[in-house]
Amino acid sequence: MKMRRVAILGVGITPFDTYEDVDVEDIARPAVVKALADANVKKHDVQAAYVAHLYQGEVFGQRILRGLHFPEITITNVENACAGGSSAVREAWLAVGSSQADVVLVVGAEKMGKGLISFVGSDVELAMGNTAPAQYALAGVRHMHEFGTPPEAFARIAVKNRYHGSLNPNARFRTPVSLEEVMNSRPIATPLTLLQCCRNGSGAAAIVLASEDWCKRNGKRPVWIEASGLSSWMADKAHRDLTSFGATSRAAKLAYEYSSIGPEDVDVVELHDAFTIGELLHYEGLGLCKKGEGARLAQEGATSLGGRIPVNPSGGLIAKTHPLGATGVAQFVELTYQLRGEATGRQVEGASVGLAHSQGGTGLEAGATCVTILKAG
């Protein structure tokens, strides 16, 4: 099916924090208001909304938009674990691209408590302690065994992302940390330490998508969505490759092929760094380097601001925290700032092509990965 061009016209974000005494709907609404204002779009212009969350209950999108006195529009609530936000953006892209709507709103929001994210099911491995940190740790240990990756390579990613987060007013953790602090922080699951793990968080992000014709009439500089690949994994435990976490390679392949843009063309990346090990493995899955060479990228500073391919200039999940439904949408907010040249203090010089990556699911067993490629207008 031939798609018409689709752009991000406006973005908004509620800074990630704890928000203990704030209702989740009231966390989400400011992000919506900011996105509409940024896009120069009125409520009556919006024809549909896709709203991502995991834990916020039934008809969450309707509850958010009712409080903003939206007219009756098509609202779809999206759950795809930690990939829910990017999946919602993909659904909106498809809706506009297939001429079902001209202007669509995407909202991602979550209010999280303390503790580990709970997985669905009663898998014996999970019951024995094979939680998300442990599963990433397994992948990290295997990567160390196969490719000689030193634990310092993972830790350097936390140092980088916390530095990037110090430049982002929307990040929760804005204090840089040293390599020694990361390595000596409390052990969680070897080789992971506390400062290499994202925290739960609360927050919201919103974006407005529009057709090319609408953008021309509106006069606003767009950021084009060139392609979006979504892939799932349902791993056979006996044959799983621990060093190829999730379905990153396949989702990236779909996006690269559809857009005719390759990893060598990408200027800036926002990816799912729930744990530092994940970020390193995704370097390889996205084709930013060859298999087994992720440690080299991390240690050489290639993925830092000023490096060859900056990754997570927002600070990523490590610095921002991880409000599940909001996480993926917030990546598009950051990349829009970057491609419009508006990421003050952390701008990637000359950025014209961006890539968003998020994944979620029950660790190594089942889940979804979404990769989306953006291009400056």
N, C-alpha and C positions, 0 to 999 in steps of 0.2 A: 504494500500500500504506500502510495506516495503521500508524504506528510507535508503540510505547509510549515513555514518557519515559525518558531515559537521563541519568545524572548522573556527574560526576567525584566520586569519594568520597574519594580519597587521592592524594597526589603525593609524589614523591621525586626528588632530583637529586644527582649527583656533580659538584662544582664543576668547571668547564671549565679545563683546564690542559694540560701537555705529557705527563705520565705516561710518561716514556721507558722506565722499568724496570718497568712494571706491565702485566700481560696484560689485554687488552681485556675479557675475561670478569670480571676482578676490578675493573675500572672500573665495569661495569654492575651487579654484584650489590648494592653498597650502595644504589643508587638504588631497586632493587626492594624491598629490606628496608625502606627508609624509606617507600615508597609503601604497602606492606602495613600497616605500623604506623600510618601516618596515617589509613588507611581503617578501621582496626580489623578487618582481614580476615586470615584464616589461609590458609596455602598450600592446604589442602584445600578452601577455599571457591572458589578460582579454577577456572573451567571451561575457559578458553581463554586463549591469549596471542598477541598480534601483536607481532612484533619487527622494528624497522626498522634497516637498515644498508645500506651500499653496498659496502664493501671487506673485510668481515670473514670471508668464506669461508662454506662450506656449513653448514647447520643451526646457525646462530649462536644462535638462541633456545634450542635444545635444549642447547647447550653452556653457556649462562648458567644456565639453570634446573636443569640436572643438578647443578651445583655447590651449589645451594641445597636439594637433595634434594626437589624438587617431585615430586608424583605424576604419573602419565602423564595428560597433558591434550592437547587440541588446540593445536598451536603452528604458526603461520603466519609465515614470514619474508617481509618486505615490502621491495621495492626500487623506489623511484620517484624516483631521483636525490635532489636536495636536498629534495624534497617527500615523501620516504619516511616521515618521522616523523608528519607530519600525515595522510598517507594511511593509516598504520597506525591512528591514532586514529579516522579515519572508518570503517575496516573494523570496528573494535571497536564503534563506535556502531551500525552497521548490524546487527551480530550480536546485541547486546543489545536493540536496538529491535525486531528481528524475532522476538524470543523464542527465539533459538537458544541463548542463555546468559543467566544472571542476573548473573554477576560475571566480568569480563574484565580481564586485565592487558595494558598496552601498555608496551613498552620500546623506547627508541631509544638506540643507543650506537655510537661510532666511535672508533678510534684512528688519528690522521692523522699523516703525516710532513710535511716541508717541501716547498715548491714549489707549482706550480699544480695545481689539480684537473684530472685527465686526462679528456678527452671520448672517447667511443667513436666509431670510424670514422676515415676518412682524407680528410675533406673538404679540398679544396685551400685554402680560405680559412683553415682552422685551421692547416694546415701552413705558411701564409705569415705566421702570427702573430696571426690573428684569435681570440685566446683570450678567456676570460670578461671580464677587465678591458677588453680592446679592444672587445668587443661592447657592454658597458655604456657605454663612452666614446662609441661611435657614437651610441647612443640619446641620451646627454647633449648631444652637439654638435648633433644634430638638434633637440632640445628648445630649446636656446639659439637656434638659427636661427629656428624657427617662432614662439617665444613670447617671445624676448628675455630668457630666463632667464640671470641672471649666474652665473658660476662660484662666487661666494661663497655662493649659495643651497645648493649641494651641500655645500660645506665646513661650513656651519653645522649640517648634520645630523650630521656627525662630532663636532663640538663638543658638541652635545646628547647624543648617545648615549654619548660617553665620560664626560660628567658623570653621566648616569643610571647608567652602569656603576660609577662610583665609590661609589655607594650600594648596590650589589648584591654581597654576599659571595660569590656564585657566579660572578661575572665574572672573567675572567683579567686584563683591563687595567682597573685601578682608579684611574688617575691622570688627572685632567681635562686637557684640552688647549685652547689658545686658537685663535681663528680664524687668527691669524698662523702659528702652528705647523702647523696643517693645510694652509694654502695654500702654505707654504714647505717642506713635507716633500717627499721625493724624488718627482719626476714618474714616473707609471706609464703612463698613457695619457690624454692631454689630454681633458677637464679633471681627470681623477682623479689625486690624489697618494696617497702611501703610506698616510697616516692616514685616507683615505677608502675603504680596501679592508679587508675582513675577513681575518683570518688563519685558517689551518687550526688545528684544535684537537682535543683529545681530551676525552671526557666522556660522561656518560650521564644519562638522565632516564626516569622511569617514572610511570605513572598507573594508577589502578584505576577502572574504569567499572562501574556497577551499575544495575539496574532500579529503577524508582520503588518497587516493593514492598519490595525489599531495603533501600533507603534508609529507608523508614518503619520497618522492623523494627530496623535498625541504630541509628537515632537520631542519626546524624551529619548535620551541615548539608551538603547537597549543592550542587554547582555544575552547573546543567543545561546539556546540549548541546542547543541549540534547532534547529540545522541545520548541514549541512556540504555545501558545493558543491565538486565536483572537475571540472576541465576541462583539456583538453590542447590543445596547438597543434602543428601540423606546417606551418610557414610556407612559403608560396610566396615565394622570395627576390625575385621581380620585383615583388611587391605587398605586401610586409610594411610595417607601420607601425612605425617605430623608436620612436615616442613612446608606443606602447601595448605595453609589454614583457610578453611571456608571455600568459597567459590570465586575468589578474586580473579584468578586467571581467566576463567570463562566469561565472567561479566565484563572484564576489561576487553577481551577479544571481541565481544559483541559490540561494545561501544566504539572501539577503534575501527572496526570494519564498516560500521554504518556511517561513521563520520569521515572516513578516509584521513583521520588524524592518528598519528602514532605516538608512542610514549616519548620519542625524541622531539616531538613538537610541543610538549606540555611545558608551561613556564612555572606553574604553581599548583600545589596539590593540597587538598584537605582530606585526610584519610582517618580511618577508625583506629585510634590508638588507645583503646580501652586499657591495654597493657603495652609496655614498650616492646615486648617481643612481637606483638601483633604488628606494630608499625614496621619493624624490620622485615618481617615476612611479607608484608604487603608491598614493600619496595620491589621485591622480586616478583610477586604475583602481578603487579601492574606493569612489569617490564621496564621499570626505572633502572634496573641493573640485571645482570644474569643471575641465575639460580646460584645461591651460595655466596653472593657478593654483597649482600645487604650490610654486613658489618663494615665493609670498606666504605660504603656511602656514609654510614653513621660516623665513623671515626675520622674521615677526611673532611667532614663539615659540608659535604655536598648538598645536604638537605636543610642546612641552616640558612637564614636570611643572608643574602650575599653569596650563597653557594650556587652550584649549577642548577639544582632543581629544589627550591625551597618547599618543605613539607610542613604543614600545620603552622603557618605564620600566625594563626589565631591563638596558638598555644595548645590546640587540640583538646581532647578529653582530659589529658593529664593536667592541664592548667585550668580549663573551663569547668570541669566536672561533666557528668553524663546524665542529664535529664532525658530519658530514652526517646520519647516522641519528638523532642526539640532538637536533638543532637544532629540528625541528618539535615534538617532544614537550616540550622545555623551554619552548616558548611556552605550552603548556597549564599547566605548573607555575606559571609566572609569573602567568598570568591567574587561576588558581585562588587564589593568594595575594592577588591584587588584589581579587577578588570576594568573598573571605572577610574582607577587611580586615586581612590579615596581612603585607602587604608593608612591613615596618618600614623607615622611613627614605625610602621612595620611594612611599608609598601615594597612589594617586589618590583624592582625597576623594570619597566618595559613589558610587564605581564600582559599577554594577549590571549593565551589559552590556559584554561584552568580545568582541573579534574577533581570531582568529588567522589569519595568512596566511603561506603558504610556497610557494615555487616552485622547480623544478629542471629541468634538462635540458641539452641541448646549445645553450646560449645562445639565439640568435634562431631556431634551426632547428626544434627539437622539444623538447617537455617537458610538464610538468604543473604546475598551480596548484591549491591547496586553500585554501578559505576556510571557517572554522568560526565560528559565533556561540554565545557562552556567556552564561548569565544566572544571577545570584546566586539562591540558594535562599531 
